[in-house]
């Protein structure tokens, strides 16, 4: 079970990467035609439909194993679909960590256990891909939980197997992205409530005595920094963070901790973002309070799709217009 407050959305911008030798038009329309082998003069709506079917045939065939995780598509109840006019494909995946080395046992029967080797420990994840036919830049939104997720494995797979063409296109390049509207929403009136630095440290890095190391093999160290008398404006975040990054715990600088979070408060709403480096925030948008989430931490995927529609509208309003093909 996932905690509702752990459900969040990540946003990425990706762009096609034609080979240096390729002399054709660099666009999703060009790539889609190559992937589907449709005629060059195919109408846009038919091309998007053909590419959607091509993508689904790859994702929906069986579990895809990437490293130690696996996923497949849930292609039912219209949870996975596309919109040619909006240039989007969206859907729900089922997947997670492989169960190798783990067992399953009923609560009332601790004598019998079943191996989970070859099984997948499933969660459900939502993806939303914007790939405009008349451009070579697109966006991916991916919903995750605080625990292990399959975002990296999913994006690695589709970029290699779907958004690449062996003769003309390499795997796309991508980077984290946060819509300016989201930044502005918090920077305009949000205040810094708390900084959190989290690191996992092995026992041997703390104390070398055998008696201490026998207690536990590792420790989660979390350092919280909270302004005492007043909250600090989001615009001063970089100035606030820099001095603390130079501090150390057990010889480890806070700038090298695994996780660096900032808790922001905007009116009555509190949201946690992961800091990228020092004073910028990564595009992990916590969804509690924005869409319905079940007590088991599963978001309402129909409402999440609508939420992503709204984010995309904001992104496109910030971008320069491109000519239609």
C-alpha positions in Angstrom: 0.0 0.0 0.0 1.3 3.4 -0.9 0.6 6.5 1.2 -1.6 9.1 -0.6 0.9 11.8 0.2 3.6 10.0 -1.7 1.8 10.0 -5.0 3.5 12.5 -7.4 4.0 13.5 -11.0 7.3 14.0 -12.8 7.7 16.0 -16.0 10.4 15.6 -18.7 11.1 17.2 -22.0 12.6 15.0 -24.7 13.8 15.6 -28.2 14.4 13.4 -31.2 18.0 12.7 -32.1 18.6 12.1 -35.8 21.8 10.5 -36.9 24.4 12.9 -38.2 24.1 11.2 -41.6 20.4 11.7 -41.8 19.2 14.4 -44.2 15.5 14.1 -43.8 13.0 16.2 -41.8 13.5 15.9 -38.0 10.0 15.6 -36.7 7.7 13.1 -34.9 5.7 12.8 -38.1 8.8 11.7 -39.9 9.7 9.2 -37.2 6.1 7.8 -36.9 6.0 7.2 -40.7 9.2 5.2 -40.4 8.0 3.2 -37.4 4.6 2.4 -39.0 5.8 2.2 -42.6 2.8 4.3 -43.6 2.9 6.4 -46.9 4.5 9.8 -46.7 1.2 11.6 -47.6 -0.9 9.9 -44.8 -3.3 12.2 -43.0 -2.2 13.3 -39.5 -5.1 11.6 -37.6 -4.6 8.3 -39.4 -0.9 8.5 -38.7 -1.4 9.1 -35.0 -3.9 6.2 -34.9 -1.4 3.9 -36.7 1.5 4.8 -34.4 -0.7 4.4 -31.3 -1.6 0.8 -32.4 2.1 0.2 -33.1 3.1 1.4 -29.6 0.4 -0.6 -27.9 1.3 -3.8 -29.8 4.8 -3.5 -28.3 3.8 -2.6 -24.8 0.8 -4.8 -24.4 2.3 -8.1 -25.7 3.9 -9.3 -22.4 5.9 -8.0 -19.4 8.9 -6.0 -20.4 11.9 -6.8 -18.2 14.4 -3.9 -17.8 17.2 -4.6 -15.3 15.5 -5.9 -12.1 12.0 -4.5 -12.8 9.2 -5.4 -15.2 6.0 -3.7 -16.6 3.2 -4.2 -19.0 0.2 -2.2 -20.2 -3.3 -2.2 -18.8 -5.2 -1.8 -22.1 -8.8 -1.9 -20.8 -11.7 0.4 -19.9 -10.2 3.2 -22.1 -7.5 3.8 -19.5 -5.0 3.7 -22.4 -5.8 5.9 -25.4 -4.7 8.8 -27.6 -5.9 12.1 -29.0 -4.6 13.0 -32.5 -5.8 16.6 -32.3 -3.9 17.0 -29.0 -0.9 14.9 -30.1 -1.0 12.8 -26.9 -0.8 9.2 -26.0 -1.6 8.2 -22.4 -2.2 5.1 -20.4 -1.8 2.9 -17.3 1.0 0.5 -16.6 1.3 -2.4 -14.2 4.7 -3.3 -12.9 7.4 -3.0 -10.3 10.3 -4.9 -8.8 11.0 -8.5 -9.6 10.4 -10.9 -6.7 13.7 -12.7 -7.0 14.9 -13.9 -3.6 11.6 -13.0 -1.9 8.8 -15.2 -0.6 5.1 -14.9 0.0 3.4 -16.2 3.1 -0.2 -16.0 4.4 -0.6 -14.1 7.7 -2.2 -17.0 9.5 0.2 -19.6 8.2 3.8 -18.9 8.8 5.0 -22.4 8.1 4.3 -22.5 4.3 5.8 -19.9 2.0 5.9 -19.6 -1.8 8.8 -18.2 -3.8 8.3 -15.0 -5.7 11.1 -15.8 -8.2 9.9 -15.0 -11.7 7.0 -12.9 -10.3 6.5 -9.1 -10.4 5.4 -7.1 -7.4 2.9 -4.8 -9.1 1.9 -1.2 -8.7 -0.1 0.9 -11.2 1.5 3.9 -12.9 0.2 6.6 -15.3 2.1 8.0 -18.3 1.2 10.9 -20.6 3.2 11.6 -23.8 3.0 14.7 -25.9 4.6 14.3 -29.3 3.5 16.9 -31.8 3.8 15.7 -35.4 5.1 19.1 -36.6 8.0 19.3 -34.1 10.9 17.2 -32.7 10.4 18.2 -29.1 7.9 16.5 -26.8 7.0 16.0 -23.1 6.5 13.0 -20.9 4.6 13.1 -17.6 5.0 10.0 -15.3 3.2 9.3 -12.1 5.2 7.6 -9.3 5.2 6.7 -5.7 7.8 7.5 -3.0 9.0 3.9 -3.0 10.6 2.0 -5.9 9.0 3.0 -9.3 9.4 2.0 -12.9 9.8 5.5 -14.5 13.4 5.1 -15.5 12.9 1.6 -16.9 9.8 2.6 -18.8 11.4 5.6 -20.5 14.5 3.7 -21.3 12.4 1.0 -23.0 10.2 3.2 -25.1 13.1 5.5 -26.2 15.0 2.4 -27.3 12.2 0.3 -28.8 9.6 2.9 -30.0 11.0 6.4 -30.3 14.1 5.3 -32.2 14.8 4.1 -35.7 17.8 2.0 -36.4 18.7 3.7 -39.7 17.9 7.4 -39.0 17.2 8.2 -35.3 19.2 7.5 -32.2 17.5 7.3 -28.8 15.9 10.6 -27.8 17.6 12.9 -25.3 15.6 14.0 -22.3 15.9 16.1 -19.2 13.8 17.0 -16.2 11.4 19.9 -16.8 9.1 22.0 -14.6 6.4 24.2 -16.2 7.0 27.9 -15.5 3.4 28.1 -14.3 4.2 25.7 -11.5 7.4 27.6 -10.5 5.6 30.9 -10.6 2.7 29.6 -8.5 5.1 28.9 -5.7 7.7 31.6 -6.2 5.0 34.3 -6.2 3.8 33.8 -2.7 5.2 30.5 -1.3 7.5 30.5 1.7 10.1 28.0 2.7 8.8 25.9 5.6 11.6 23.4 5.9 14.8 22.0 4.3 15.4 18.2 4.5 18.6 16.4 3.7 18.5 12.6 3.8 21.3 10.0 3.4 21.7 6.3 4.1 25.0 5.6 6.0 26.5 2.2 6.7 27.4 1.3 10.2 31.1 1.0 9.2 31.0 4.7 8.2 29.9 5.7 11.6 31.7 3.4 14.1 34.1 0.5 13.5 33.4 -1.3 16.8 32.0 -4.8 16.3 29.4 -4.3 19.0 28.0 -1.2 17.3 28.0 -2.7 13.8 26.1 -5.8 15.1 23.1 -3.6 16.0 22.2 -2.5 12.5 23.9 -2.5 9.1 22.8 0.9 8.0 21.0 4.1 9.2 18.8 6.6 7.5 20.1 10.0 8.5 17.7 12.9 8.1 18.6 16.5 8.9 15.8 19.0 9.0 16.4 22.8 8.9 13.5 25.0 9.9 13.3 28.8 10.2 12.3 29.4 13.8 10.4 32.8 13.8 9.4 33.4 10.2 9.1 31.7 6.9 11.4 32.7 4.1 10.3 33.7 0.6 10.8 31.1 -2.1 12.7 33.7 -4.1 15.4 33.5 -1.4 15.7 29.7 -1.5 19.1 29.7 -3.2 20.5 32.2 -0.7 19.2 30.1 2.1 20.4 26.7 0.9 24.0 27.6 0.0 25.5 28.0 3.5 23.9 24.7 4.7 25.3 22.8 1.7 28.8 23.5 3.1 28.0 21.8 6.4 28.9 18.2 7.0 27.6 15.3 9.0 30.1 12.5 9.9 32.4 13.9 7.2 29.7 13.9 4.5 28.7 17.2 3.1 25.0 18.0 2.9 25.5 18.8 -0.8 26.4 15.1 -1.3 23.4 13.6 0.6 21.1 11.3 -1.5 18.0 13.5 -1.2 17.6 17.2 -0.8 14.0 18.4 -0.2 12.4 21.7 0.3 8.9 22.0 1.9 7.0 25.0 0.6 3.9 26.5 2.0 1.6 28.6 -0.2 -1.3 29.9 1.8 -2.7 26.8 3.5 -1.2 24.3 1.0 2.1 22.6 1.7 4.1 20.8 -1.0 7.4 19.0 -1.0 9.8 19.3 -3.9 13.2 17.7 -4.5 15.9 20.2 -5.0 18.1 20.0 -8.1 21.5 21.0 -6.9 21.1 24.1 -4.7 18.1 26.4 -5.1 16.1 25.0 -8.0 13.3 22.5 -7.6 12.8 19.3 -9.6 9.4 18.6 -11.4 8.0 16.2 -8.8 4.5 17.5 -8.2 2.8 15.9 -5.2 -0.8 15.1 -6.2 -2.6 14.9 -2.9 -5.2 17.6 -2.8 -5.1 18.0 -6.6 -6.8 14.8 -7.7 -8.7 12.0 -5.9 -6.4 9.3 -4.4 -7.7 6.2 -2.8 -6.9 5.1 0.8 -4.4 2.6 -0.8 -2.6 5.4 -2.5 -3.9 4.8 -6.1 -4.7 7.9 -8.0 -7.9 8.4 -10.0 -6.4 7.9 -13.5 -9.2 9.7 -15.3 -8.7 12.8 -13.1 -5.0 12.5 -13.4 -5.3 12.6 -17.2 -7.3 15.8 -17.0 -4.7 17.2 -14.6 -2.0 16.4 -17.1 -4.1 18.1 -19.8 -4.0 21.3 -17.8 -0.3 21.1 -17.2 0.3 20.6 -20.9 -1.9 23.6 -21.8 0.3 25.7 -19.5 3.5 24.4 -21.0 2.4 25.1 -24.5 1.2 28.6 -23.6 4.8 29.3 -22.6 6.4 27.9 -25.7 6.9 29.7 -29.1 4.5 28.6 -31.8 5.7 26.3 -34.5 4.3 26.0 -38.0 1.9 23.2 -38.9 3.1 20.6 -41.4 
